[in-house]
Amino acid sequence: MKKITPLGKGVITGVVVLLATLLLYYAKESTRSALQYIVFIIYALGIFWTLWAHVRSGEYTGKFGDLFNKGFRCFIIVTLMMVTFTGIFSAAHPEFAEMDGNNYRQYLKENEPSRNEREREEMVAKMKKNYTLRLVYSAVFGYLITGTIFTAAGAGLFLLTKR
């Protein structure tokens, strides 16, 4: 049997994370639901799977950098997949920008009473125009930071348990 590389594990993890995201969306789960954490659990498990497989391989040197490098190869693929998905999905659903624009308009009315209606509408229009771009930026940083934390924590745990 051919072993799966960290990149392959990243693709598998990315597909499962993407499917879980779509399942939660189409099941109409609230973004505040605890079920949303399943995406992060899957993400962490994919990274830990990569780290564990490397520790068990004959290639493992016992160094943090070596282990982190394998985890990085996995999580960067997941990040690329999810960022691409976020951009495409957001662009395909302009109603999200409209809905958030309405929420932002209400927020401005309640919290920015010194601004006139024209200023508030300009701010809402700018927010809606940049909606997908802001979501993509958030996805990039969110998945990179989360992947880095999971990888560093996993590598640290494996190093501690090896000693």
N, C-alpha and C positions, 0 to 999 in steps of 0.2 A: 504494500500500500504506500502511495506517495504521500509524504507529509505536506501539510498545508502551511504555506509561508505566512508571516505576519500580515503581508498585504492581502492575501486570500482571506485570512481571518477578519481583516478589516472590512473587506467586501461583504462577507457573510454577516458580520455584526451590523454593518450599515444597512443591509437589506432588511434584517430583522427589526432594527430600530425604525426604519422607514415604514415597514408594515405595521408596527405597533402604533406609530404616530397616526397613520391613516385609519387604523382600526378605532383609535380613540376619537378621532375627528368624526368619522362616520357614525360612531355610536353616540355622538353628540355629548361626549363627556365634557364637563366644565373644565376650564383651564385651572380652576382652583381645586379640582378633584385630586384625591390622593393617588388615584390610578395613573396620573400623569408621571409619577415617579418610576413607573415601570420602564419607561424609556431610558432613564438614567441607570436603572438596575441592569437592563440589557447591555447598555453601553459599558458599564463597569465589568460585567461578566465577560464580554468579548475581549476586553483588555486583559483581564486576569487569566483568561484562557490562553491568550498569546504568551503572557509572562510564564505561566505554569508550564506550557509546552516547551518553552525555551530552557527553563530551569531543568527540566527532565531530559533535554537533549544533551548530547555529548559536546555541544558547542559552547555551553555556558562557562564563562570565565570566573564567575563569582563576583564580578564588579557591578556596581550600581549603573554605571554608564552603559555597559553592555546590555543589561536588562531593560533600562529605560529606552535605549535605541529600538529594541524590538517592540515595546509597547507603543512608542512613537509611530512606528511604521503602521501599526494597526489603527491608532486613533486618528492619524492624519487622513486616512482613507475615509473613515466614518465622517469626519468633519467635512471633507470635500463633498461627499455624497449628500449630507444633510444640508449644507449650504446651497448646493445646486437645487435640491428639492425645495428648500424654503423660497428661493428666488422664483422658481417656476410656479410653485403652488400659489404664492402671493400674487404674482402677475396674472395668473389664471382666475383669481378671485378678487376682482376690484371692489366687491361689496365689503370686504374686510376694511379697506381704507376708508370707504364711505361710513361704515359703522363707527370706526375709531374717530373719524373726523367729527361725527355728531357728538360722540362722547367728549372729545376735546373742546368742541364749541360750548358744550354745557359747562365743562370745567372752567373755561375762560370767563363765561358769564358770571359764575359764582365766585371766582377767585381773582379776576382781573377787572373789577368794575370801573377802573380809571380808563380803560381802553374803550374807544368807541367801536361801534358795530363794524365799520369798514376795516379797522385794524385787526379785529378778531377774525373776520372772514379771510383776510389775507394770511393770517397765521394758520388758519385751518386749511386753506388751499395749499400752502407751502408744505404742511404736514402730510396732506394726502398725496402731493406730488412726489415726496421723498419716502413714502411709506415702505415700498418694497426694498429700497436701498437700506433703510434703517433696520428692517427685519434681517436682511442679509448680514449687515455689520454685526448685529446682535448674535446671530447664529454663529458667525465666525468666532467671535470672542468667547461666546458661551461654550461652544463645543471644544475649542482649543484649551480654554482654562480648565474645564471639567476633565477633559482627556489628560491633561498634564497632571492634575491632582490625582486622578485614579491611577495613572501610570506610576507616579512618584510614590504614592501610598502602597501600591502593589509591589513595586520593586523593593521598597523599604521592608515590607512584611516578609518577602521572600528572603531578603538578606538576613533579617533577624532570625527567621526560622532555620536557616542553614547553619547558623553558628551554634 
